Amino acid sequence: MIGMTVGRLGLGLVLALGLAGAGLAQTHDYLASDAAPSEAAAGLAGRLGGTATVLDLVAEGEARPLAEVEVATLPDGTTRLLGWAALTPAPILRRDIRADEDLALVEALQKYLPPDSTILAFPGLSRRLAPLVAARFPLAKEAEPLVMPQPWAGQGDAVATIETAQWGGPAAESLPQGPAPDLTAGLVDALLSEDRTGAARLKIMAGEGSAYVLVHIDDAYQLGLLRPGRMAMTQRLFTAKGFSHDLAREARRWGQENDKVAWAVSRDAEGRLRGHYLAEATETTTLVARLLPFNTSEIDAVPGLRLVWQHEGYWLYRIDGIRS
């Protein structure tokens, strides 16, 4: 792929990579794929008035795509992100996104959400939901913090420029710093706080009226990438498909044998079991760990938050005590 350019956007990104050899430049780009979009992606694209297609995230010097990306191409030629599947061992740029999960979420929010509700969710998710759900998403206009691969360190601004142009919303290489952080940093701080303190912070962020916080099982892992030194986590994929008690016991046993203090399980798009493991006991008391199905959690027991909907990786909580 040497010599590849970003044709549609007219943008290029040259990244110094250690893993591909000293001095070798790498360009990250989105190219059309021969893969067919999923039925769920087609459903989401139709709701947006667009057509679902698949792109490959590619990089110069890499023989294979780094991620497979489902998108909606709108009549004006812009694209909206629908699905993201990393083809690398670790997340790249953002957590995996499943169109089937998002479609089920959209349908539930459209059916059950009270009018004029506020939903606190990370910027990428808020931006995907805002055109589809009649609610306020305060973080939809915030910059999406990107999970930067180590070989791309130092080139985050250039990566963010391409991501911003591709998806029609701002992206940033990291969370903002300084005395007046934006809402995204505020949400991260709340989720990483002790559960009662974090819930109180969410109430302040949401303001008056019907308000909710929406989290995904993969958010805990991503928080550790966004806040180095926090949420020391391991994710492990168990190759057998389906969810059975035997697999769950295997996931628990692996955590015990490897000195993990807490564990949760989920399924990926292929139905394989994925274990999520916390390494530090102090992290089990954080708000995000209490809101997700770790074995140390008591789901729906955080004061001020009430579970109202759950499907696959998503968990939606009402922020109690907020009234107009």
C-alpha positions as CSV (number, residue, x, y, z in Angstrom):
1,M,0.0,0.0,0.0
2,I,3.0,2.3,-0.4
3,G,2.0,5.6,-1.9
4,M,-1.6,5.5,-0.8
5,T,-3.5,8.8,-0.6
6,V,-6.7,9.9,1.0
7,G,-8.6,10.3,-2.3
8,R,-12.2,11.3,-1.3
9,L,-11.2,13.7,1.5
10,G,-8.0,14.9,-0.1
11,L,-6.2,14.5,3.3
12,G,-3.1,12.7,4.2
13,L,-1.5,11.6,7.4
14,V,2.1,10.6,7.8
15,L,3.0,8.7,10.9
16,A,6.4,7.6,12.1
17,L,6.0,3.9,13.0
18,G,8.4,1.9,15.1
19,L,6.7,-1.4,14.5
20,A,6.9,-1.2,10.7
21,G,10.5,-0.4,10.6
22,A,12.7,2.6,11.4
23,G,11.9,5.6,9.2
24,L,8.9,4.0,7.5
25,A,6.0,6.4,7.1
26,Q,2.4,5.3,7.5
27,T,-0.8,6.9,6.2
28,H,-4.2,6.2,7.7
29,D,-7.2,6.2,5.3
30,Y,-10.6,4.8,4.6
31,L,-11.1,2.8,1.4
32,A,-14.2,1.1,0.0
33,S,-14.5,-2.6,1.0
34,D,-16.1,-5.5,-0.9
35,A,-17.8,-6.6,2.3
36,A,-21.6,-6.2,2.5
37,P,-23.1,-4.1,5.3
38,S,-25.1,-5.9,8.0
39,E,-28.9,-5.8,8.0
40,A,-28.7,-3.6,11.2
41,A,-26.4,-1.1,9.5
42,A,-28.8,-0.9,6.5
43,G,-31.6,-0.3,9.0
44,L,-29.8,2.5,10.7
45,A,-28.7,4.1,7.4
46,G,-32.3,4.0,6.2
47,R,-33.4,5.9,9.3
48,L,-30.8,8.6,8.5
49,G,-32.0,8.8,4.9
50,G,-28.7,7.2,3.5
51,T,-27.2,4.0,2.2
52,A,-25.1,1.6,4.2
53,T,-21.7,0.7,2.9
54,V,-18.4,-0.8,4.4
55,L,-15.0,0.9,4.5
56,D,-11.6,-0.5,5.5
57,L,-9.4,1.5,7.8
58,V,-6.0,1.0,6.2
59,A,-2.4,2.2,6.9
60,E,0.5,2.5,4.6
61,G,3.0,-0.2,5.4
62,E,0.4,-2.6,6.8
63,A,-0.6,-5.5,4.7
64,R,-4.1,-5.8,6.1
65,P,-6.8,-3.4,7.1
66,L,-6.8,-2.3,10.8
67,A,-10.6,-2.1,11.1
68,E,-13.8,-2.8,9.2
69,V,-16.2,0.1,9.4
70,E,-19.9,0.3,8.5
71,V,-21.1,3.7,7.4
72,A,-24.1,5.5,6.2
73,T,-23.5,7.6,3.1
74,L,-26.0,10.5,3.1
75,P,-27.4,12.2,0.0
76,D,-25.0,15.2,0.5
77,G,-22.0,12.8,0.3
78,T,-21.2,12.9,4.0
79,T,-20.7,9.7,6.0
80,R,-21.9,8.7,9.5
81,L,-20.4,6.0,11.5
82,L,-22.6,2.9,12.2
83,G,-20.2,0.1,13.1
84,W,-16.6,-0.3,14.0
85,A,-14.7,-3.6,14.3
86,A,-11.0,-3.5,15.1
87,L,-8.9,-6.1,13.3
88,T,-6.0,-5.6,15.7
89,P,-5.5,-7.1,19.2
90,A,-6.1,-3.8,20.9
91,P,-8.7,-1.1,20.2
92,I,-7.7,1.4,17.6
93,L,-9.1,5.0,17.7
94,R,-12.4,3.9,19.4
95,R,-14.1,1.0,21.0
96,D,-15.8,-1.6,18.8
97,I,-19.3,-0.5,17.7
98,R,-22.0,-3.0,16.8
99,A,-24.8,-1.8,14.5
100,D,-27.2,-4.4,15.9
101,E,-26.6,-3.1,19.4
102,D,-27.1,0.5,18.3
103,L,-30.3,-0.3,16.4
104,A,-31.8,-2.1,19.4
105,L,-30.8,0.9,21.6
106,V,-32.4,3.4,19.1
107,E,-35.6,1.4,19.0
108,A,-35.9,1.3,22.8
109,L,-35.1,5.0,23.3
110,Q,-37.6,6.0,20.6
111,K,-40.3,3.8,22.3
112,Y,-39.8,4.5,26.0
113,L,-37.9,7.7,26.5
114,P,-39.9,10.6,27.9
115,P,-40.0,13.8,25.7
116,D,-37.2,16.3,26.2
117,S,-35.0,13.9,28.1
118,T,-31.3,14.5,28.5
119,I,-28.9,11.6,27.9
120,L,-25.3,11.7,29.1
121,A,-23.1,9.4,26.9
122,F,-19.7,9.6,25.3
123,P,-19.4,12.0,22.3
124,G,-19.2,9.3,19.6
125,L,-22.3,7.5,20.9
126,S,-24.1,10.8,21.5
127,R,-23.4,11.9,17.9
128,R,-24.7,8.6,16.5
129,L,-27.9,8.8,18.5
130,A,-28.7,12.5,18.2
131,P,-30.2,12.4,14.6
132,L,-32.3,9.3,15.5
133,V,-33.7,10.0,19.0
134,A,-35.8,12.9,20.2
135,A,-33.6,13.7,23.2
136,R,-30.9,16.2,24.3
137,F,-27.3,14.8,24.0
138,P,-25.1,17.5,25.6
139,L,-21.9,15.7,24.5
140,A,-22.8,15.3,20.9
141,K,-20.9,18.4,19.9
142,E,-17.9,17.6,22.1
143,A,-14.7,16.3,20.6
144,E,-14.5,12.5,20.5
145,P,-11.3,11.4,22.4
146,L,-9.5,8.9,20.3
147,V,-7.6,5.8,21.5
148,M,-4.3,6.3,19.9
149,P,-2.1,3.3,19.0
150,Q,1.3,3.7,20.5
151,P,3.1,3.8,17.1
152,W,1.0,6.9,16.2
153,A,2.1,8.8,19.4
154,G,2.9,12.4,18.6
155,Q,0.7,12.6,15.5
156,G,-2.6,12.8,17.3
157,D,-3.6,16.2,15.9
158,A,-3.2,14.9,12.3
159,V,-5.1,11.8,13.1
160,A,-7.9,13.9,14.7
161,T,-8.1,16.1,11.6
162,I,-8.8,13.1,9.4
163,E,-11.3,11.7,11.8
164,T,-13.1,15.0,12.1
165,A,-13.4,15.4,8.3
166,Q,-14.5,11.8,7.8
167,W,-17.3,11.7,10.4
168,G,-18.6,15.2,10.5
169,G,-17.9,15.9,14.2
170,P,-14.8,17.0,16.1
171,A,-12.2,14.4,17.3
172,A,-9.2,14.9,19.6
173,E,-6.2,12.8,20.4
174,S,-6.9,12.9,24.1
175,L,-9.0,14.4,26.8
176,P,-8.7,18.1,27.5
177,Q,-6.5,19.3,30.3
178,G,-6.6,22.4,32.5
179,P,-8.8,24.0,35.2
180,A,-12.0,24.1,33.0
181,P,-12.4,20.7,31.3
182,D,-15.2,20.1,28.9
183,L,-18.2,17.9,29.4
184,T,-16.4,14.8,28.1
185,A,-13.7,15.1,30.8
186,G,-16.4,15.8,33.3
187,L,-18.2,12.5,32.4
188,V,-14.9,10.6,32.6
189,D,-14.2,12.1,36.0
190,A,-17.7,11.2,37.2
191,L,-17.5,7.6,36.0
192,L,-14.0,7.1,37.6
193,S,-15.2,8.7,40.9
194,E,-16.5,6.7,43.9
195,D,-20.0,5.7,43.1
196,R,-21.9,8.2,45.2
197,T,-19.7,11.1,44.3
198,G,-19.9,10.2,40.6
199,A,-23.7,10.0,40.7
200,A,-23.8,13.4,42.3
201,R,-21.6,14.8,39.5
202,L,-23.9,13.3,36.9
203,K,-26.9,15.1,38.4
204,I,-25.0,18.4,38.2
205,M,-24.0,17.8,34.6
206,A,-27.5,16.8,33.5
207,G,-29.4,19.7,35.1
208,E,-33.1,19.8,35.6
209,G,-35.6,17.5,33.8
210,S,-35.7,13.8,32.9
211,A,-32.1,12.7,32.7
212,Y,-30.2,9.5,32.0
213,V,-26.7,8.1,31.8
214,L,-25.8,5.5,29.1
215,V,-22.8,3.3,29.5
216,H,-21.4,0.3,27.6
217,I,-19.5,-2.7,28.9
218,D,-16.4,-1.6,26.8
219,D,-16.4,1.9,28.3
220,A,-14.6,0.6,31.4
221,Y,-11.6,-0.6,29.3
222,Q,-11.6,2.6,27.2
223,L,-11.6,4.8,30.3
224,G,-8.3,3.2,31.3
225,L,-6.9,4.1,27.9
226,L,-8.1,7.7,28.3
227,R,-6.9,8.1,31.9
228,P,-3.5,6.4,32.1
229,G,-3.0,4.9,35.5
230,R,-6.7,4.3,36.1
231,M,-8.9,1.2,35.4
232,A,-6.1,-1.3,35.0
233,M,-8.0,-3.8,32.9
234,T,-7.6,-6.9,30.8
235,Q,-9.9,-8.2,28.1
236,R,-9.7,-11.8,27.1
237,L,-11.6,-13.5,24.3
238,F,-12.7,-17.1,24.7
239,T,-12.9,-18.8,21.4
240,A,-16.0,-21.0,21.9
241,K,-19.2,-19.4,20.7
242,G,-22.3,-18.8,22.6
243,F,-22.9,-18.1,26.3
244,S,-23.0,-21.1,28.6
245,H,-22.3,-21.7,32.3
246,D,-19.2,-23.7,31.4
247,L,-17.8,-20.7,29.5
248,A,-18.7,-18.3,32.3
249,R,-17.0,-20.6,34.8
250,E,-13.9,-20.7,32.5
251,A,-13.8,-16.9,32.4
252,R,-14.1,-16.7,36.2
253,R,-11.4,-19.3,36.7
254,W,-9.0,-17.4,34.4
255,G,-9.6,-14.3,36.4
256,Q,-8.9,-16.1,39.7
257,E,-5.8,-17.8,38.4
258,N,-4.4,-14.5,37.2
259,D,-5.1,-12.4,40.3
260,K,-7.9,-10.3,38.9
261,V,-10.1,-8.7,41.5
262,A,-13.3,-8.6,39.5
263,W,-14.7,-9.9,36.2
264,A,-17.6,-9.5,33.8
265,V,-18.5,-11.2,30.6
266,S,-20.1,-10.2,27.3
267,R,-20.4,-11.6,23.8
268,D,-18.8,-10.1,20.7
269,A,-20.5,-9.8,17.3
270,E,-19.6,-13.5,16.5
271,G,-21.1,-14.7,19.7
272,R,-17.8,-15.4,21.4
273,L,-17.4,-14.9,25.1
274,R,-15.3,-11.9,26.2
275,G,-14.0,-11.5,29.7
276,H,-13.5,-8.1,31.2
277,Y,-11.1,-8.1,34.2
278,L,-10.2,-5.4,36.8
279,A,-6.8,-5.6,38.4
280,E,-7.1,-3.2,41.3
281,A,-9.6,-3.5,44.2
282,T,-10.0,0.2,44.4
283,E,-11.5,0.3,40.9
284,T,-14.4,-1.9,41.9
285,T,-15.9,1.1,43.9
286,T,-15.9,3.4,40.9
287,L,-19.2,4.5,39.4
288,V,-18.5,2.8,36.1
289,A,-17.7,-0.5,37.7
290,R,-20.9,-0.3,39.8
291,L,-23.0,0.4,36.8
292,L,-21.7,-2.5,34.8
293,P,-22.1,-6.3,35.5
294,F,-18.9,-7.0,37.3
295,N,-19.2,-9.8,39.9
296,T,-18.4,-7.2,42.6
297,S,-21.3,-4.9,41.6
298,E,-24.8,-4.7,43.0
299,I,-26.7,-3.7,39.8
300,D,-29.2,-1.0,40.5
301,A,-27.9,-0.3,43.9
302,V,-26.1,3.1,43.3
303,P,-28.0,5.8,45.2
304,G,-29.5,8.3,42.8
305,L,-29.4,6.1,39.7
306,R,-32.0,3.5,38.6
307,L,-31.6,0.9,35.9
308,V,-34.3,1.3,33.3
309,W,-33.0,-0.7,30.3
310,Q,-30.3,-3.1,29.3
311,H,-29.4,-5.0,26.1
312,E,-26.2,-6.7,25.1
313,G,-23.4,-4.2,26.1
314,Y,-25.6,-1.2,26.9
315,W,-26.9,-0.1,30.3
316,L,-29.2,2.8,30.7
317,Y,-29.8,4.4,34.1
318,R,-32.2,7.1,35.1
319,I,-30.7,9.9,37.1
320,D,-33.1,10.3,40.0
321,G,-33.9,13.4,41.8
322,I,-33.8,15.6,38.7
323,R,-37.1,17.4,38.2
324,S,-38.1,20.4,36.1
